[in-house]
Amino acid sequence: MHKANDPQQQINIAIWRSALELFGGDRSAADQWLHNEAMGLGWKRPIDVMQDDAQQVLDLITRIDRGVYT
């Protein structure tokens, strides 16, 4: 289990918060997005990619928020 001050845990929290914000606070929609393949991640699941390259997931969330899906 991750400690609260674990850098990976901090990154995971930042991604969850960003996904929640992207979906207007809809936890179900954010969770569904994180667990389904994303075109902008080469059809990989954000939940998997964020373990190795969190910035890539955060960048995708930013692009989607701005209307750029690829």
C-alpha positions as CSV (number, residue, x, y, z in Angstrom):
1,M,0.0,0.0,0.0
2,H,1.2,3.5,-0.9
3,K,2.0,6.0,1.8
4,A,0.3,9.4,1.5
5,N,3.7,11.1,0.8
6,D,4.6,8.5,-1.9
7,P,5.4,10.4,-5.1
8,Q,3.5,7.8,-7.2
9,Q,0.4,8.2,-5.0
10,Q,0.6,12.0,-5.4
11,I,0.7,11.6,-9.1
12,N,-2.3,9.1,-9.1
13,I,-4.3,11.6,-7.0
14,A,-3.5,14.4,-9.4
15,I,-4.7,12.3,-12.4
16,W,-7.9,11.2,-10.6
17,R,-8.6,14.9,-9.7
18,S,-7.9,16.0,-13.3
19,A,-10.2,13.2,-14.7
20,L,-12.9,14.2,-12.2
21,E,-12.7,17.8,-13.3
22,L,-12.7,16.8,-16.9
23,F,-16.0,15.0,-16.4
24,G,-17.6,17.7,-14.3
25,G,-17.2,15.8,-11.0
26,D,-18.9,12.7,-12.4
27,R,-17.0,9.9,-10.6
28,S,-18.5,7.2,-12.7
29,A,-17.6,8.8,-16.0
30,A,-14.1,9.6,-14.8
31,D,-13.6,6.0,-13.6
32,Q,-15.0,4.6,-16.8
33,W,-12.6,6.8,-18.9
34,L,-9.6,5.8,-16.8
35,H,-10.4,2.1,-17.2
36,N,-11.1,2.1,-21.0
37,E,-8.7,2.2,-23.9
38,A,-8.0,5.8,-25.1
39,M,-7.1,6.6,-28.7
40,G,-4.7,9.3,-27.5
41,L,-2.7,6.7,-25.6
42,G,-2.4,4.3,-28.4
43,W,-5.5,2.4,-27.3
44,K,-4.1,1.8,-23.9
45,R,-6.0,2.3,-20.7
46,P,-5.1,5.5,-18.8
47,I,-5.1,3.6,-15.5
48,D,-2.3,1.4,-16.9
49,V,-0.3,4.1,-18.6
50,M,-0.3,6.4,-15.5
51,Q,1.8,3.9,-13.6
52,D,4.7,4.3,-16.1
53,D,4.1,7.7,-17.7
54,A,1.7,9.8,-15.7
55,Q,2.5,13.0,-17.6
56,Q,1.2,11.4,-20.8
57,V,-2.2,10.8,-19.1
58,L,-2.2,14.4,-17.7
59,D,-1.3,15.8,-21.1
60,L,-4.2,13.8,-22.7
61,I,-6.7,15.1,-20.2
62,T,-5.5,18.6,-21.0
63,R,-5.9,18.0,-24.7
64,I,-9.4,16.5,-24.3
65,D,-10.4,19.5,-22.1
66,R,-9.3,21.8,-25.0
67,G,-11.1,19.7,-27.6
68,V,-8.0,17.9,-29.1
69,Y,-8.6,14.2,-28.9
70,T,-5.4,12.8,-30.6
